[in-house]
Amino acid sequence: MTASKIHLRTRALAAASMIALSIATGAAHGQGGETHFEIEAQPLDKALLEFNKQSGAMVMAPQDLIQGKTAPAINGQMPPDEALARLLRDSGLKSRPTSNGVYTVTLAAAAAGDDRPVPFRVAQAEQATQNDGSVFVDDVNEGAEVEQMIVTSQRRPQLLQKVPISVTAFNADAIRANQIESLQDYFKLTPNVSFSNNGNRGRNQLAVRGVGNIGGRANSFGVYVDGFNIAPTSSIRTFDPNLVSVERIEILRGPQGTFFGRNATAGAFNIVSKKPGSEFFAEAEAEYGSFDSVLARGAVNVPVAEDLLAVRVSGYYEHTDGFIDNIGPAGRGSDFDAYGVRGTVRFTPNDRLTVDISIRHNDYDHGTNAYVVRDPVTLGVPDGPYTIETDREEFALIQGEIITANIEYDFGPVTLTSITGYIDNRYREFDDRDNSPLDIQFQDVRNNLKSWSQEIQISASFNDRVELIAGAIYADDEVTARSIRARGADAGGTNILDFDQMEESTTWAIFADAVWHALPRLDVTIGGRYTESDYTRTDNNILLGSMTVNPGQSVNDSDFSPRFVLTYEWADDVLTYASASKGFKMGGASGIVPPGASPIFDKETIWNYEIGVKARLFDNRLQVNAAGFYMDWKDLQAFAFDNPDDLIFFVQNAAEASTKGFEIEASAVPVDGLNLTFGAGYLDAQYDSFENARVGGMITDLGGFGLPFAPEWTVNATGQYTHPLGDYLDGFLRFEWSFIDDTFRNFDAQHNFEVNGDRTFLVPSYNVVNLRIGVEHENFRVVAFAENLFDENYFTGIRGATLVDPHPRVFGVRVSVNTN
């Protein structure tokens, strides 16, 4: 039997379930009485067949939604409604009776209250029966249509195509196919998202639709792992860990104030980890590549007690010699070592309660920041694109723990969810700032973040006409930082800047979001979040020998962030939406400010107005999502540098800014075996008014100037062709391309370019092409790859005399095995 037939046999079992379920006799629901059920834990499609036999009810279940899911065991006397609800409890699905006397199975948050047919495919070819009675479909190709994806972008399971938000999502298969390891990998495949790297994984500068951390002490976007925000502040460098045992990544563009709260003015990144399951599973992966780069990672799932306790443990190790050689006295190049381990326990004492507890630790040791000097001849560095010479050893050390506890209890009409999270993240970086063999200047930075939050959510459905999610959250963040910048022995050996600071903030909020199914195809969504936060900063600063003590600057902020959405389904696979949503970023205080400037800066707010369309066309062989937007930004927080040495940097509020543009994403299966994706984003981002901007110690007007980290165009495309090789293997060839337009590091750079034509701080546009070729089976995969195939001389950041994060061409081989 070929590999494709083996896979399709599994698909056909679900299809056979659909046939059996949809033609079952005895349509009575049994709502008036109880039935004794004895159904063991098993795949959901088989469990639904068993439910049908024992209840005599008729169930219609979409094949694409039930395939690959499992159902818990149920045993006892109960109404069929309750039995079916228990079988679907962990699947993200729900059932409802229709007027023609059958149960239909849909997504838990799907529109209800109308009798529209539930779309599903029974099969695409004739069925054949094996001697053992099993069924397989001989000619169905799994790539015959664009895959549907379930996301939780609105804190509830929904099909991506039903979510009225501009979202890019990667499931486990897409993460594997694109070899996504870090933030940069999936941002390259996301329209209107840009990033700048400052030399190691703990120093990423991100922006979505031109909105990013160009100022302020809070993040402009939320980074959520299993519902917990792991990056509440921008002043801490949270390590970007290797992605292992990840079920899904979602990038939400535009302010997400209602669902994700404070500091989500740019959007939210939602990372969902794989949870322990009821069957034993193990997987391992190893890679070797250029510069002696090694990656090893794996996971094992163990059902400790059937239907009660399961454990999943995963981990990874990374090493590379790095591509930058340091021939100076310091010696250390851009090598790094990283490892991490994560353990998750799932406890299900009954059919209604689920408890997930996760603990993870990450450790990262990076050598010289990944930069090269712009002018090696002037600085006395020997020729060579990846050679530097410094007198002091540079390094970045990041360690951290993340603990989460997610508890869900299903009361029937109401589901209660608790999300508890804690992070302790420690960062230290030593930097030779003069980038030369002379001992002129260096910097030592240490940051520590401790943060925890407690969130409670309630979700309910009322008469199948209104769906509600409401909740409350309390969060406490504490950041301590110490930074020393000093002259070395060759420049006098004195301290330039020595500061010690502590930032503390507490936040509480209440929120609600309701979807009213006003008409069979029209939904009206109204939501909002009210937030209050208290922030305090204390400092002890020494600048050029002058001591400044800040006994405590306090800021209290409050905000109401509403959301309004109209969604209309023109057909089952064509949806349009129009939305208006608000986000806010809390204010704060600066440590050292020049004369006449205020140490306090206000909160910033942003309104996003968006229209979009989501469609699946040509028998689901083409999927297109597009959105256009206009974002109105008030009291924009921006860093200001008050002297040429950047010794005084503080935060001020720009008056107004705006961004407008569009993004489009498409996936297609034009012929069986060929999968194509395309994404493009256009952005026009500028300051509408900024009369008091400080550039190089002078006050100037930046009104009409562009925003930093806002490339005009971002484009990406992928193509993969898969073909059977003999009876057991499939071969594939994969092509990836991404383009990012010119960007600027900060508004000083934008000003100097537009006024003086200075391109010193311009990060030029670049194209990157990756190629992958390999073979795969159900239980293993081997792929050889070339990244930056044409050896494009590009970099993603810039800092004065250095070009940061250059990317040479790399080759490698990766092998994966599993027990599936």
N, C-alpha and C positions, 0 to 999 in steps of 0.2 A: 504494500500500500504506500502511495507517495506521501511526502510530508504534508502537502496541501490536503490530501484526502483525510489524513489523520486529524488535521485541524478542523476540516469541514464536517467530519463525523460528529465532533462535539457541537458544532453549530447546528447540525441537523437534528440532534436530540432536542435542542430548544425549539427548533421549527416543528418537530413532531409533537412536542408538548403543545404548541400553539394550535395545531390541527385538532388534537384530542380535546383540548380545553374548549375550543370554540365550537365543536360539534357535539359536546356532551349534552345528554338529555337530562331531564329533571331540573328545570330552571328555577324551582322554588328556592328562595334564599334561606328558608328556615329561620327567619328573623323572629318568628313567634315562639320558637322552642329551642331546645339545646340538643346537641349531639355529642356522643363520646368520641373524642379524637385520640388516635395514637399514631403520631407521625414522627419519625426519627429525624435527627439533624442530617441534612443532605443538600445537594444542589437545589436551588430554588425552583427550577423548572420541574424537577421530579417531585418536589414537595407539593407543588401546586396540582400536579396530576393526582397525587395521593389525597389531597384535600378534596378534589373533585369526586373521587370515588367514595370517600367517607361521608361527604355532606350531601351529594346529589345535586350540587349547585353548578351553574355554568359560569366559567371564568374566562375572560378574554385578556391575555397578557401580551404586551408587545415583546416580541422576540429579542430586539436589540437592547431592551432594558433589563430583562431577567437573565440574560446569558452571562455566565461566569459568577453569579451571585449565589450565596448559600443561605439556607433557612435554618433556624434553630428547631430543636425538638419541642413538640407540644404533646401533652398527655392530660386528659381530663374531660369533664363534662362542661361544655360551654356553647354559646351561640356561634353559628358559623361566622358571623361578622367579627367576633372577637378572635376566633381561631385564625382567620385570614389576616387580621391585623397583626397578630403575633408572628406569623410566618414572614411578614413583610417588614418587621420592626427595624432590622439593621440594614435594609436594602436601599433606603432613600426613596421607597415607593409607597403608595397607598392604594386602597381599593375603594370603590364606590358603586352602589347599585344604580343602574340606569332604568329608564322608564320601560324598556322592552324586556325587563326581567333577567338581566345578567349582571355579574360583577365585571367591572373593568379595572385594570391595574394601570396606574399612571404614576408619574413622579409625585412625590409628597407635596410639592408646591405647585403642581399643574393646575391650570384654570379648571374650575369645577362648576356644576350647576347647569350645564347644557348637555345635550345629547349628541354632540358631534361624534362621528365615528373615531375610535382610537386608531391611529395609523400604525400599521405593522406589516411586515413581510412574512408570509408563511414560508415560501421557498422560491427559488429562482430556477429550479430544474426538477426533473422527475426524481422520485425517490426510489431507492432500491433497498431490499432487505437482505441482510447477511444471514448465514445459517444459525447464528446465535440469537437472532431476533432483533439485533440492533439495526438502526437506520443510519444511512449516510447519504449525502447528496453528492453526486459524482462530479458535476460540472460547475459548482458554485465557486467563484473566486472571492477570497475574503477582501480583496481590494476593489470589488465591484461597485462600491459606493463610498462616499466620504464618511468617515467614522463619526458617530455622535459622541458627545462628551458631556458628562455630568459635572457641574461646578457648584461651589458654595459661595459665590461672590455676593449673594444677598443673605448670607447666614442661613440658607436653607438649600437643600439639594434641588437643582434645576438643570434642565438641558441648557447648554451654552446658548443655543439658538433661541431660547425663550427669555433670556436675561436682557433687560433694557439698559444695558451699560456697555461701553466699549471695553471689551475684555479680550486679552490674548491668553490662551491656556495651553499648557503642555501636560499631557498625561504621562504615565510611566513609559509607554512605548515611544512617545515623542522625545522624552528626555534621553532614552537610550539611543534612539536613532541619530539624534543630533550631538550625542556625547556631551550633554550639558553638565558642566561641573561647577560653575560659579555664576555670579551675577552677570558678568559680561557676556557669557555664552547665550543666555536667553534674552538679554537686552538687544543683542545684535539681530534677533529675529522678531523684534517687537517694534511696530511703527511708533514714531514720535517719542521714543525713549532714547536718551543719550547718557553717556557716562564718561568720566575722566578719572584715570587712575593716577594716584600719587606715589606709586612705587611698590606697594605691597597690598595684600588683600584686605587689610584693615583700613585702607584710606581710599575709598571709592567716593567720587563725587557724582551724584545722580540727578537727573532731571526728567520729568514727564510733561510733555507739552510745554516745555520751556519753564516749568515750575520746579525749582530745586532749592538746595541749601546754599543760596548766595548770601545768606545772613541769618542771624538768629541763633538761639540755643536749642531749639526744638527741631525735629526732623520735619521736612515737608511731605513726607510719605510714611505710611506705616508698613513695617515689615513684620508680618504675622506668621508664627509657626504654631499650627494647631490652635489658632484662636488667640494666641498671646503675642503682644507686641514686644519684639526683642530689641528694637532700636528706637526708644522713645526720644532720645536726644541726638543732636548732630555733633555734640562736643565729645562723644565717645566713639571710638573706632571698634564697632562690633565686627568680629571676624566673620568673613564670608566663607562658611564651611563647605567642604566637599559634599555634594548632594548624594546621599545614600539612603535607600529605603524611602524614597519620596514617591507618593502616589500621584501628586499633581502640583503644578505651579500655576498660579493665576496672577496676571498683571492687570489691575484695574486702572484705567486712565480717567483723570478728572477727580475733583474733590469727592471724598467718600465720608463726609461728616456724619451722616445719619448712622451708618452701620459701623464705621471704624473710628469715629470720634475725632478728638483733637489731633492736630498735626498730620492730617491726611489731605492737605490742600492739593497736592500733586496727584495723589492716588494711593493705592495700597497694593502690596505684594503679599499674596496669600499662599503660604507653603503648607501643604497637607501631607503629613507623614503616613506611611503604611502602618496599619494597626495589626495586632495579633489576631490570628484566625484560628479556626477549629480543626485545621489539618496541618500535619507536619510539612515543613517546607524549608529548603536551604538553597542558597545561591552564593556564588563567588565569582569575582572578576579580577583580572590582572592585566596590566598594561606595561609595555616598555617602549620608550621613545627617545627622541633626540636629547642630547645633553644628559645622558644616563638618567632619564626620568622614569620613575617607577610609581605605579599606582596599584594598590591592592585593597580590595574591599569585599565585604560579604555580609550575609544576614542569615539567621536561622529562626524559624518559627516553631514553637513547641507547645502543643495543647497539653497542659499539665493535668488538668482535671476536665473531663468531657463536659461541655456545656456550662462550665463554671469558671475555669481559669486557663488563660493562655499567655505565653511570654514570647516576645520577639526581641532579639538582640542583634545589633548591626554595628559595624565599625569600618574604619578605613585607615590607610597609611599612605602618605605621599612623600616622595623625595625627588629632588632634581639638583644637579650640579649647577644649574643656571647657565645662561648664555652670556653673562657679563663677567669678564675677568678683571680683577683688581691687581695691578702690578705694583701698587704703592706699598708703603710700610704696613698698612692695615692688613693687606693680603686677602681678606674675605671677599668673595664675589657675590653673585645674586642667587646662591643656593638657598634652598629651604627644605625643612622637614615639617610635616604636619600629620597629626593623627586625631582620631575622634572615636568615641564609642557612645552608643545609645541603647538603653534598655527600656522596654515598654511592657507593662502588665495590663491585661484586660480581664476584669472581674465581672461576671454576669451571674449574680446569685439567683435571679429569676428572669422571667421573660420581659420585665418592664425596666429593669435597672441595668445600666452599663457604666462601668468605671474604668477609665483609661488613665494610668499614671506613667509618666515618661521622665527619665533622667538622662541627660547627655552631657558629655565633657568634650571640649575641643582644645587642642594645643598646637600652636603655630610658632615656628622659629625661622625667621627670614633674615638673610644676610643683607648685603648692600641693596638699597632700594633700586628697583629696576629702572635705571636712567642712564643715559649716555650724554656726554658733553656735546654742546652744539658746535663749538669751535675748538677741536683738540689741539690744533697747532698753537693757537694763542695761549692756551692754558698749559702748554708743555706736555700734553699727553700724547704718547706715540699713536701713529696712525692705526686705524682699525675701528670698524663700526661698533664693536661691542667691548671696548677696552677703556677702563678708567684708572685713575691713579689718585688715591687718597691716603692721608697720613693717619686717620683714625678709623677704627673698625665700626661700620654701620650695622645696625641690626634692628629688627622689630620682633617683639615677643608678645603674643596674645594667648591668654588662657581664659577659659570661661566655662561656666556650668549653666544649664537651662533646665528647670524643673517645671513640668506642667501636670495638672490634674484636671481631667475633663469628666464630669459626671452628668449622666442624662437619665431622667426618669419619665417614663411614658404613663401619664394618668389616663390615657384614652383620648378625650377631646383636647387635652392640654399636655404639652411636653415641657418639662422644666430642665434647663441646662445650666450647669455651673462650670466656669472656666477659671482656674487658678494658675498663675504663672509667677515664676521667680527667676531672675537672671543675675549672675555675678560675673562681670566681665572685666579683665585686667589687661591693660595695654601699656607697653613701654617701647619707646623708639629713640634710638641714638642716631644723630644725623650730622655728617661732616658737611656743613653748609657751603664751604668755599669750593668743594669738588676739585681739590688740587693736592699735590704732595706737600704743600706748605701748611703749617698749623696756624690758620688765620681765624676761623670761626667754627663753632660747633653748637649743637643744641641737644638737650636731653629732655624728653617729654614723658610724663607718666600720667595715665588716666585710669580711673576705676569707676565702673558703673554698678550700682546695686538698685534693682527695680523689682517691684512686685505689683500684681493687680489681682483683683477679684471681680468677676463679672457674673451676673445672673441673667439668664434669658428665659422668657416664656413664649412659646409659640402655640397658636390655637387657630382653629377654623370654625367659623360660625355659619351654620346652615349652607355650607358649600358655596357661600356668596362672598364672604370676607375672610381673608387670611391675615393674621396679626402676629408680629414679632415685637416684643417689648422687653426692656431690661434696664439694668443699672450696673454701673462699674465704679470702683474706687481704685486708684493707682497712686503709688508712692515711688518717686525716683530720687536717687542721690548720686551725684557725680563729684568726685574729688580729683583735682588735677594739680600737678607740679611741673613747671617748665623752666628750664635754665638755658639762656642763650649767652655765650661767652666768647671772648676773643682768646685765641690760642697764644702759645708762647711767641710765635713769630709776629704777633700783632699787639703785644703788651700784656696779655694774660689777665684781663679784667672782665668782670661780669657786665653784660649789656642789659640783660633783662632777667629777673628772677621773680616769678610769681607763683603764689600758692592760693588756690581757690576752692570753694565748695559751693555747689549748687544743689538746692533741695526744692522739690515741687510735689505737691499733692493735688490730685484731681478727682472729682466725682462727676458723674453724669447720669442722666436718665434719657432713654430713647424709646421710640416706637415707630413702627412702619407697618402700614395697613394697605393691603391690595383688595380693592373692591371689583368683583367681576360684574360690572355694571350691565353688560350685554354679553351674549354668547361669545363675541369676539373682541370685546372692548374691556380693558382693565384700566382702572384709575388707581394710582398709588400716591399716598400722602404719608410722609414721614418727617421726623424731626428729632433733634437731640439738643438738650440743654446741658451745658457744661460750666462748671466753676473750677478754677485752678488758683493755687497760691504758690508763688515762686519767691525764693530768697537766695541771694548770692552774697558771700563774704569773701574778701580778698586781703592778702598781704603782698604788696607788689614793690619791687625795687626796679626802677628804670634809670639807668645811667647813674647809679649811686643815690638817687632820690627815692625815699621811702614813701609809699602811698598805702594807707590803711582804709579799707572799706568795711566798716563794722557790720554792714548788712543792708543791702538794697532789696526791697520787697515789692512785688507786683501781684495784684489780684486781677484776674481776668474772668469774665463770664461771656457766654455766647450762646445763641440759639441758631442751629444750622438745620434748615428745613430742606425737604426734597419733594418735588412734584413730578409725576411721570404719567403720560398717557400712552398706552400700548394698544395697537390694533393689529389683529391677525387677519390679513386679507385672504389667506388660505392656511391650511395646516402647516405649511412650510414657508410661509412668507409673513414676516412681522415687521412693522414699523413702530418707532417710538419717538416721543419728544419729551425732553426733561429739562428741569431747572434744579440745580442743587448748589448748596453753599458749603464751604469749608472754612476753617480758621486755624491759625497757628498762634500759639500763646506768646505773649510778650516776655520781656526779661530785662536784664541789666548787663552792662559792660563793666569791665574792671578798670581800665584806664581810658580816659577820654581827653581830647585836647581842650584848651580853654574855650568856653562858650558852648560846648556840646553837652547834651544831657546824657547821663549814664543809663537812663531808663528808655526803653523802646517799647512801643505799643504792639498789640497783637496785629496780625495781618489777616485780611479776609479775602475770599475769592468766590465769585459766582460763576458757575459753568452752565451755559445754555447749549443744548445738544439735540440734534436730530439724527436718527439712524435707521438702518434697514438691515434685516437678517433674513437670508433666503437660502433654501436648498432647491436646486433646479435639476432638470434633465434626469429624472429618476434617481435623485440624490447623488449624481455623479459630480455636481458642482455645488459648492457652498460659498456664499459671498456675504461678508459683513462689512458695512461701511458706516461712517459717522462723520458729521461735520459739527464744529463746535466754535463757540466764542466764549472766552474767559475774561472776566473783568476783575482786576486785582487792585485792592485798596491797601494803603499803608504797608507796602512791600518792605520787608526787612532785608537790608543789604549791608554787607561788611564795608567799612570805609578804612582806608589806610592813609595815615596822616603824615608820613615822611617817607623819603626814598628807601630807607632801610626796613620799612614795614614794621617798625618797632611799636607803633601805636595803631592797633586795629580795634575797631569798635563797631557797634551795630547802630544803624540809623534807619528811619522809616522813609522810603521813597513815597512820593505822593500817589501816583497811579501807574499801572502797567496793564497791558492786555495781550492776549495771545488768541490767534484764530487759525483755523486750518482744517484739515480732514485727514482721515486714515481709512484705508481699505485693506481687507485681508480676504484671500480666496484660497480654497482648496479644491482640487479637481482630481478625478480618476477618469481621464479621457478614454483609456483602454485598460482592460484588465491587467493588473500588475504594475501599472505606471501611476504613481502618486506625485502630484505637483502642489506646491504652495507658493503664494506670492503675498507680500505685504508692502505697503508704501504709506508714508506719512508726510504731509506738507505742513509747515509751521511758519507763521509770521508773528514774531514776538518782539515787543518793544516797550520802552518806557513812554507812557503818554505824557507824564509830567514828573520831573525830578530836578528841581531848581537848586537844591542844596547839596548836590553830590560832591563828595570830597575825593579828588583825584590828585595823587602826588602832593598832598598837603595843600591843595588849592580847592576852592569852592567853584563849581561849574554847573551848567545846566545840561543834563543828559536827556531832556525831552526829545523824543523821536529816535533815540539811539536803540539799537537792538539789545536783547538780553543775552547774558552769557549762558553757555551750555544749552543753546537752542538752535541746533542745526536746521537749516531750511528743509532739507530732504533727508529722509531715512528710508531705505529700500532694502528688501531681502527677498530671496527666492530659494526654493529647494526643489529637487527632483530625484525620485528614487524609482528604479525599475527592478522588479523582483521576478525571477523565473525559476521554475523547478529544475533541479539538477539531479537526474536519476530518481530513485524511489524514495529517498529519505531527506534530501537536502534541497534548500532553496538558495540560489545565488542572488546577490543584489549589487547594484552600483548606485551610489548616491552622490549628488552634486549639491553644494551649498554656496550661496553668494550673498554678501551683504555690502551695503554702501552707506556711509555716514558723511554728511556734508561738513563744511568748515564750522568750527566752534571756537569760542573764546573762553579763556580761563576765568576772567572776572570783568566787571564793567570798566575798570581801568584799561584793560587790554582793548575792549571795544572802543573806548574813547580814543586811545592813542592810534588805533587803526583808522577810524573814520576821520579824525582830525589831521593826523600827521602821516598816515599811510604806514605806520609802524606795524609790522607783522610779527614782532618778536614773540608775542604771546598768542599767536594764532595756531590752533591745531588744525592742520590741513585735512581736507576730505580724503577718504581712502576707500578702496575696494578690497575685499578679502574673498578668496575662493578656497573652499575646502573640498576634498575628494575622498570618498570612502568606498571600499570594495570588500565584499566578504561573503560568507556562507553562514546559513543558520538552520537550526533544527529546533524542535520543541524544547530540547534540553541543553543545547549549547549554541554559541555564536562566536565566530571568528571574523574580525574585521581589521584590515590594514588601512591606514589613513595618511593623508598629507594635508596639513593645515597651513594656510597661506601658501597655497600651491605655487603661485607665481612669484613668491618671495618679494611681495610688496613692501617697500620701505616705509612703514607707517608706525605711528605712535598715538597713544590715547590721552596723553597729558603733557604739560609743559610747565617748567619752573625756571624762569630766568635763563641761565646759561645751560640748562639741561633739557633734554627731550626725555619725557617720562614714559615708561612702559612700551618700549619698542617691541615689535613682534617678528622675529625671524621665522623662516619656514621650518616646520618640524614634521618629522615622520614618526610613525609608531604602529604597533600592533596590539590589539586588545582581544582577550579571550574571556568568554563568559560561560558559566555552566549553572544549571539549576536542576532541582528534582521534580519540576512540574510534570 
